[in-house]
Amino acid sequence: MSATPATAEVTSVAPPRERSRVVLPALLFLLLALVPLAVSFGMPAGWLALLTRALIFAIAALSLDLILGVGGLVSFGHAAFLGIGAYVTGIMITEGKSEALVILPAILVTCALFGAITGAVCLRTRGVAFIMITLAFGQMIYFLAQALSAYGGDDGLTLYEKSTLLGFNPFANRTSFYYTVLIALGGAYLLVRGLVASRFGRVLRAARENPTRVSVTGFDVTRVRLIAYVISGMLAGLSGFFLANHTEFVSPAFMSWQRSGELIFMAVLGGVGSLHGAIIGAVAYLIAEDALSHLTEHWRAIFGPLIILFVLFTRGGIVGMLRKLGSRHG
Amino acid sequence: MAEPVLVLEALSKSFGALKVTDGVSLAVAPGELHALIGPNGAGKTTLVHQISGMLTPDAGTIRFRGQDVTAFNAEKRARHGLARTFQITSTIASLSALENVALGVQAKAGHPLSFFRNAASDERLNRPARAALDAVGLSERAHVPAGSLSHGEKRALEIAMALALEPAAILLDEPLAGVGKEEGERLIGLLKSLKGRYAMLLVEHDMEAVFALADTVSVLVYGRVIASGDPAAVRADPAVREAYLGEEG
């Protein structure tokens, strides 16, 4: 909200910021769609697996951005939903139910229930207390998974089969796996974007800035936030489904608080609140992690400070940086 | 006199040992502009917070449109048609002026939380919102983010946001606070244009404005109403002069 001269704003119909919100995401998805093509033209095949994993995390980071960036709620337990999605997938495949159209509804219902119950408690608090309670619920699920001795307990659960979709095997082949995740991500992105622009999203955005004003206008702020929290959790559960199929392994580490922290990093790295920023952030995070871990085994010692420097010096993350570049050059 | 819209009966509130609201009773009739004045620390804003549901009184009742709303929270009172503005301007800075007002229209609409239709281009929300902006003289500034408006414009925007709720009563907490002379005069003109159409409870420091606008004036000192009546009588009241008017000139 810079103090631009008022007269310039009166007549502007589509401010440049609006334009960048169409061009950048479109470009991003186009690039992502071309990745398998690049691989067939000589890009190392390892990239496809890496980017598939990145897009899976992008779904989770995007879902987090709905409550974190749009709603202003810093959840430090978001990996719990990812883990629930992965565990429901793992358990159901182990029990011989590998059809995605059976697994996905089970994931969505479980995540919605978990989100509704924990959200109703968490959202009674604000600020640091909210962070701590979401963290506590996340750890609760983590320890619950450790105690699941029938499904691997602490050691995790190896999957000997992948999910099918209507009898087809979209996850059998690297390229079709990639495109399946990309389509899911695109769908999730459009859904969240639509939500943010809707009446519901407007109330959610307004409540991030000024909850008091929103409640004296007649809205139940807690209810609106709870709905966002549940939707966000369901989407994160979806990413857990893909993650379980991708790693062919499920373990309690999927829902550790470190994983929740990574999701926050991804959203912040990309630029919170912009939605496509979360996708860019997830991709950048996983590529950086991969590149640095090839460099040295102490890569975390480099990665940590890098992230801190980046967050300190680029307000608005990667998207904010691109926006600044864009406005400088035209 | 017609049945009052807003009635306070023996409202009391303490913060620890400090009685900030001490048995306050007052009534606002439909279309009446009731001004509440008093020195700093008299408990005016605390009283407005209790009426709007942001604070719960320790004792007493608040009746609004014939209904006891004492137990209602702020959002429920707003849905019943009680709108308010704040002493410290309270808008959504990143949303445009139009969107700020549309938020109020939306609260009043049949589907306040629909999930998929784009809200920004929804004429069912924008048309009434533009009308409210027009009423406060901000139609030219509809697409400016609220945070970039001038202070006086923000105050007017808050009033437009209240109007969007189609309220039965509006609580105005120092709408002229911090506003320059020129913008202040415009705001007084705006309040005059609304007079008679809404029941209004106006908390204000600017005595000139209060005596120009109010039908009834109540004086709050240390949480108690020490005088209430038509402006001329209140102005002449010796207790009021001593407690308040005298010291401010």
Interface residues (C-beta under 8 A of the other chain):
Chain A: M1 A3 T4 A6 E9 V10 S12 G194 L195 A197 S198 R199 F200 G201 R202 V203 R205 A206 E209 N210 T212 R213 V214 S215 V216 T217 G218 F219 D220 V221 V224 I227
Chain B: S52 G53 M54 N73 A74 E75 K76 A78 R79 A83 R84 F86 S90 T91 I92 A93 S94 L95 E99 A102 L103 G104 Q106 A107 K108 H111 P112 L113 S114 F115 F116 R117 N118 A119 A120 D122 L125 E140 R141 H143 V144 P145 G147 S148 M161 L165
